[in-house]
Amino acid sequence: MAGLLAVLPLALAPPVAAQDAYPARAVRVVVPFAAGGGADLVARALSQRLSEQTGRQFVVDNRPGGAANIGTEVVAQAPADGYTLLVTGPSHIINAHLFRRLPFDPLKGFTPISLLTSAPYVLVADPALPLRNLGDLLAMARSRPGALSYGSAGNGTAGHLAMELIRAAAGIDMVHVPYRGSPAVLTDLMGGRIAVAFDNVLSSAPGIAAGRLRALAVSGDRRAPALPDVPTVAEAGLPGFDVKVWQGALFPAGVDPAIVTQLAAEMHKAMQAPELQARLQTLGVAPIGSDAPTFVRFLEAENTRWGEAVRRSGAQLD
């Protein structure tokens, strides 16, 4: 937490004339996930726009593996010159609590630049079960403790921990079934081998539309534009519940605050471009493009939320 707070005065500092020429050369945008996923698609759309705005290339470099830790370490060890940045999501904060040992500090080792996008998860169920809404799920789980299962893309993933928050808030007992990735979760869910799972709206939408999945609730503080008839978890009976998948940009620790401020402003400008907004909305995410202090405060809240979820789940990885 102290590491996040430490960057706030830097992020508030005004740009100086010496940085007017930034960027003077290509900027590497490291994505710690494979090509084609949410963070990758956001990074590529943003990088294209930033390249157009600045006249310098922003080049995406996918470094997947190690639960996002491989690519994250690349950025943590990069020179603090403003020419290497990380585009990542909730795993960046989750891993700070999930792993016993990391070769970098997810909080103190980075300088937040901008919160780029945000989107809710959707809680989907096997349509063969008599579940029409979240209330039905909670009632069934209370009447049959330990009988219902929920899937996730793996131990300690956001989908796993979001269900742990539901379990804790509602006082229910369900069995966690971890998979290797979201596609396998949806396959078993549609095959009736698990009862429910949290997944992103974009990948679940086709199954929902075809009647092979039933949407019970969305996890954010407002309804998803793609699923306007699906209530939020808070509306469905658990007030205050607000969990989203997000993408954000961070530098290694120690980057000149003028560069941080300048790039955050460019990212905000990019996110306001109608063509970029339209492209992101087709991915089911809301463009944001915050300033650095806003992203700092957001990460502090995420640190509290996910730290508690990891503790409740008991998940730990080496």
Phi and psi in degrees as a GROMACS rama.xvg file:
@    title "Ramachandran Plot"
@    xaxis  label "Phi"
@    yaxis  label "Psi"
@TYPE xy
-60.5806  -34.1062  ALA-2
-64.585  -37.3375  GLY-3
-68.3462  -43.548  LEU-4
-65.448  -30.0432  LEU-5
-65.4814  -26.2782  ALA-6
-85.4768  -10.2348  VAL-7
-61.9058  -47.7585  LEU-8
-61.2297  -33.632  PRO-9
-66.5102  -43.2838  LEU-10
-66.5126  -25.8251  ALA-11
-81.7869  -13.7087  LEU-12
-66.5057  140.657  ALA-13
-74.0016  154.306  PRO-14
-67.4311  153.316  PRO-15
-114.606  160.416  VAL-16
-60.4808  -31.8965  ALA-17
-61.8883  -21.5462  ALA-18
-100.612  8.37567  GLN-19
-59.7149  -27.911  ASP-20
-85.2648  -4.83046  ALA-21
-69.2183  137.571  TYR-22
-84.9753  142.849  PRO-23
-93.5862  -8.7648  ALA-24
-154.468  -176.773  ARG-25
-63.1689  146.948  ALA-26
-113.735  131.547  VAL-27
-89.1569  128.125  ARG-28
-110.915  100.921  VAL-29
-84.9142  128.676  VAL-30
-115.036  118.347  VAL-31
-82.8415  28.9077  PRO-32
-136.547  164.362  PHE-33
-68.1682  157.942  ALA-34
-62.1757  143.488  ALA-35
101.454  -14.4793  GLY-36
-83.9723  -178.457  GLY-37
-59.454  -49.6706  GLY-38
-64.4896  -37.8637  ALA-39
-64.9049  -45.2102  ASP-40
-64.8194  -41.1277  LEU-41
-64.4237  -45.2462  VAL-42
-61.7559  -40.3903  ALA-43
-70.0898  -41.5835  ARG-44
-64.11  -43.6248  ALA-45
-66.9597  -43.6976  LEU-46
-61.732  -39.4183  SER-47
-61.2136  -43.5444  GLN-48
-68.0624  -42.5058  ARG-49
-63.437  -37.3559  LEU-50
-61.4761  -40.9277  SER-51
-67.2082  -39.5174  GLU-52
-71.3843  -40.1417  GLN-53
-97.8292  -17.3487  THR-54
77.5477  7.69949  GLY-55
-121.383  148.883  ARG-56
-76.6236  131.769  GLN-57
-107.587  111.82  PHE-58
-109.224  121.948  VAL-59
-77.1388  133.325  VAL-60
-127.026  102.068  ASP-61
-77.4969  124.799  ASN-62
-130.038  71.6868  ARG-63
-76.2579  167.802  PRO-64
114.856  159.273  GLY-65
62.77  35.4463  GLY-66
56.8478  39.5278  ALA-67
79.6255  1.18344  ALA-68
-78.4995  -25.5601  ASN-69
-66.344  -52.6157  ILE-70
-65.7573  -36.0543  GLY-71
-63.9714  -39.3373  THR-72
-65.1296  -35.5261  GLU-73
-55.9979  -44.7546  VAL-74
-72.8984  -40.3176  VAL-75
-58.1568  -32.5175  ALA-76
-95.439  -1.20534  GLN-77
-75.585  156.288  ALA-78
-58.2908  142.709  PRO-79
-86.6087  58.9227  ALA-80
-112.426  2.61191  ASP-81
87.5954  6.27817  GLY-82
-110.718  9.14728  TYR-83
-138.783  126.869  THR-84
-137.923  164.44  LEU-85
-115.001  132.967  LEU-86
-112.58  115.741  VAL-87
-144.239  -172.628  THR-88
-140.94  -152.629  GLY-89
-54.961  -29.5269  PRO-90
-58.7452  -26.4389  SER-91
-60.8926  -41.5525  HIS-92
-81.7357  -41.5469  ILE-93
-57.5331  -43.2435  ILE-94
-63.2547  -26.0602  ASN-95
-61.3119  -27.4792  ALA-96
-104.359  -24.0193  HIS-97
-82.0583  -37.1699  LEU-98
-95.3743  134.541  PHE-99
-68.1568  -35.9373  ARG-100
-138  134.072  ARG-101
-133.88  149.559  LEU-102
-81.5736  13.1017  PRO-103
-155.75  164.537  PHE-104
-102.067  111.285  ASP-105
-59.6654  -23.2924  PRO-106
-96.4943  -56.8872  LEU-107
-77.32  -19.1754  LYS-108
-86.3303  5.60225  GLY-109
-141.13  154.99  PHE-110
-113.167  111.576  THR-111
-61.9799  140.057  PRO-112
-109.161  -58.9846  ILE-113
-157.282  139.026  SER-114
-80.3208  117.526  LEU-115
-90.8822  -51.1839  LEU-116
-143.851  166.001  THR-117
-153.045  146.719  SER-118
-157.873  148.657  ALA-119
-81.0355  163.238  PRO-120
-90.0838  163.938  TYR-121
-121.313  134.8  VAL-122
-87.4459  112.618  LEU-123
-112.981  150.16  VAL-124
-129.335  158.259  ALA-125
-63.8562  119.769  ASP-126
-67.3669  -12.8997  PRO-127
-73.7808  -18.2305  ALA-128
-82.5653  151.026  LEU-129
-79.5631  58.7081  PRO-130
-118.929  114.918  LEU-131
-104.407  -19.4196  ARG-132
-159.609  177.885  ASN-133
-62.8524  -36.6475  LEU-134
-58.2271  -40.5271  GLY-135
-63.11  -41.0349  ASP-136
-63.5864  -45.7442  LEU-137
-63.679  -40.7406  LEU-138
-64.1241  -43.0411  ALA-139
-65.8397  -42.0537  MET-140
-64.1322  -37.0448  ALA-141
-70.3952  -32.9866  ARG-142
-80.5696  -18.35  SER-143
-134.815  68.4704  ARG-144
-55.9849  128.506  PRO-145
77.8696  1.81626  GLY-146
-90.1133  -26.9306  ALA-147
-94.5742  146.117  LEU-148
-117.482  152.818  SER-149
-130.952  144.137  TYR-150
-103.139  160.777  GLY-151
-150.519  167.866  SER-152
-77.277  4.06134  ALA-153
148.473  160.518  GLY-154
-59.567  130.721  ASN-155
81.2426  2.06777  GLY-156
-74.7338  164.195  THR-157
-61.3265  -37.2072  ALA-158
-63.8341  -39.638  GLY-159
-61.8821  -50.1532  HIS-160
-71.3485  -31.0446  LEU-161
-62.5413  -39.3904  ALA-162
-69.3642  -32.0761  MET-163
-64.1856  -36.5009  GLU-164
-65.6264  -39.0954  LEU-165
-61.9904  -47.4535  ILE-166
-59.5707  -43.1207  ARG-167
-67.391  -43.8833  ALA-168
-67.5705  -35.8594  ALA-169
-95.6705  -11.7246  ALA-170
67.1097  43.0276  GLY-171
-113.663  161.574  ILE-172
-118.782  113.835  ASP-173
-132.421  159.066  MET-174
-97.8594  128.308  VAL-175
-87.0633  131.071  HIS-176
-119.608  103.662  VAL-177
-81.6378  142.177  PRO-178
-121.318  177.134  TYR-179
-102.773  79.6885  ARG-180
104.48  157.537  GLY-181
-66.5085  -39.7551  SER-182
-55.6451  -40.5194  PRO-183
-66.2405  -34.2323  ALA-184
-62.2552  -49.577  VAL-185
-65.8763  -35.9826  LEU-186
-60.6578  -47.7884  THR-187
-71.7562  -30.9037  ASP-188
-65.6267  -46.6177  LEU-189
-70.0484  -20.8866  MET-190
-88.7803  0.0336452  GLY-191
81.1748  14.6433  GLY-192
-89.1414  -17.0993  ARG-193
-134.522  163.919  ILE-194
-89.8466  -47.3308  ALA-195
-146.791  166.568  VAL-196
-164.785  151.248  ALA-197
-88.6078  134.837  PHE-198
-145.744  167.209  ASP-199
-75.6138  153.488  ASN-200
-62.0444  -41.9615  VAL-201
-60.1403  -47.6099  LEU-202
-75.9874  -24.4339  SER-203
-86.8502  -22.3764  SER-204
-55.292  -45.0122  ALA-205
-60.4693  -41.7606  PRO-206
-66.2356  -36.2563  GLY-207
-65.2855  -46.3983  ILE-208
-62.9658  -34.014  ALA-209
-84.1203  -3.87513  ALA-210
80.0558  11.1785  GLY-211
-90.3518  -11.3204  ARG-212
-134.051  150.276  LEU-213
-117.081  124.658  ARG-214
-82.2927  123.158  ALA-215
-97.8102  -38.0787  LEU-216
-168.734  157.515  ALA-217
-108.774  153.143  VAL-218
-89.3355  -12.3924  SER-219
-81.1642  -173.42  GLY-220
-88.2139  -0.465237  ASP-221
-147.275  162.182  ARG-222
-67.8389  151.611  ARG-223
-80.4694  132.206  ALA-224
-54.1759  -33.5999  PRO-225
-74.9995  -17.5645  ALA-226
-133.844  63.1992  LEU-227
-64.2446  -20.8405  PRO-228
-91.6069  -1.85169  ASP-229
-96.5862  120.085  VAL-230
-70.7537  161.99  PRO-231
-75.878  162.56  THR-232
-58.6953  -39.255  VAL-233
-63.1887  -44.7985  ALA-234
-62.3133  -32.6956  GLU-235
-83.7247  0.852175  ALA-236
131.198  -0.341189  GLY-237
-122.442  81.407  LEU-238
-56.3855  142.812  PRO-239
87.0549  -7.76221  GLY-240
-71.1238  126.035  PHE-241
-155.392  97.8109  ASP-242
-126.962  129.622  VAL-243
-133.319  154.503  LYS-244
-88.9025  134.142  VAL-245
-136.253  162.831  TRP-246
-127.59  137.558  GLN-247
-142.949  162.684  GLY-248
-113.755  135.718  ALA-249
-137.55  143.855  LEU-250
-92.9975  165.396  PHE-251
-61.6386  159.706  PRO-252
-61.3388  144.251  ALA-253
96.0799  3.40975  GLY-254
-69.214  141.457  VAL-255
-49.0924  126.154  ASP-256
-59.1854  -27.2387  PRO-257
-65.6753  -37.3176  ALA-258
-67.8331  -41.5778  ILE-259
-57.4299  -49.523  VAL-260
-62.3328  -42.6425  THR-261
-66.2653  -44.952  GLN-262
-70.0412  -36.5134  LEU-263
-59.15  -40.4057  ALA-264
-64.8162  -39.7456  ALA-265
-65.1618  -39.0017  GLU-266
-66.7455  -40.0487  MET-267
-60.8739  -44.7232  HIS-268
-60.2788  -43.5568  LYS-269
-60.7612  -42.6808  ALA-270
-70.1936  -15.9755  MET-271
-87.3813  -10.2077  GLN-272
-67.0537  125.942  ALA-273
-55.4563  -39.1814  PRO-274
-68.1206  -35.4933  GLU-275
-72.3026  -40.5741  LEU-276
-59.9302  -43.2491  GLN-277
-63.7856  -39.9653  ALA-278
-65.181  -42.9806  ARG-279
-68.9217  -36.6034  LEU-280
-66.0957  -28.1181  GLN-281
-68.2269  -20.0052  THR-282
-88.7782  -0.773991  LEU-283
80.2098  20.7193  GLY-284
-121.36  151.842  VAL-285
-96.0304  124.832  ALA-286
-71.0998  140.751  PRO-287
-124.712  -72.1196  ILE-288
70.2643  58.6676  GLY-289
-77.3435  169.851  SER-290
-81.3171  170.867  ASP-291
-64.2523  -44.5867  ALA-292
-59.1806  -37.4315  PRO-293
-63.6107  -41.5304  THR-294
-66.6276  -36.3746  PHE-295
-58.7424  -49.0095  VAL-296
-63.0092  -39.612  ARG-297
-61.5852  -45.1482  PHE-298
-65.1559  -33.4439  LEU-299
-61.9446  -44.0995  GLU-300
-65.4871  -40.7858  ALA-301
-63.9913  -38.197  GLU-302
-60.5682  -42.3088  ASN-303
-66.8308  -47.3417  THR-304
-60.9687  -52.4312  ARG-305
-75.6635  -29.3453  TRP-306
-60.2768  -43.7185  GLY-307
-65.4861  -41.3928  GLU-308
-63.9757  -42.1794  ALA-309
-64.1668  -43.1236  VAL-310
-60.648  -42.6795  ARG-311
-66.3924  -36.763  ARG-312
-73.6369  -27.5475  SER-313
77.0593  5.69788  GLY-314
-70.3521  135.738  ALA-315
-147.2  138.521  GLN-316
-128.392  150.022  LEU-317
